[in-house]
Amino acid sequence: MRFTGKISFITKDGSTYARGIYRDNGRSKQVIRKVLSTKSEARIAVIEEIERRLNPVVKDKTFRDLADYYRTHHCIPAEFVEGVKVRGKKTWKIMRLDVGLLEKFFGDKPLKEITRDDIHRYKLQSLDKPVRGVRDGKVYYRPRALATVHHYLRTLRSMFGIAYDQGW
């Protein structure tokens, strides 16, 4: 949004100030800058400040940012007080592993660019990965269970809910 208002100059205590008044969310606000050299430079400084306030630069959050936030605030060990869990999760280690797997796939992709097709591709790729197991001393590989992949998708849904609540 471009500032199209008027810049006025006021003198107070022997100094000259440039003042620009603008409206933001229905409220009047103002920017005042002391004139240090010329009035035109002060006018430009006031206009730039008003436009910066009206058009803040917002960096898009990536999936990696979300994963870091989720690990820090939601994958925390359970704390018990007199036998009652007061915060955290009992399964916090498993949650961290799930977030790590999701982060490997989505990486630095901006959250706003993740589509339903990306999630479907993740589901298919996870189903195609074999799981290593050991039985009777012998190593074998089996297909990953659909329930396991749905568990990962449930974690992803939880993460997206938090991103939505944060306004990301």
Buried (B, 14 or more C-beta within 10 A) or exposed (E): EEBEEEBEEEEEEEEEBBBBBBEEEEEEEEBBBEBEEEEEEBBBBBBEBBEEBBEEEEEEBBBBBBBEBBBEEBBBEEEEEEEEEEEBBEEBEEBBEBBEBBBEBBEEBBBEEBEEEBBEEBBEEBEEEEEEEEEEEEEEEEEBEEEEBEEBBEBBEBBBEBBEEEEB
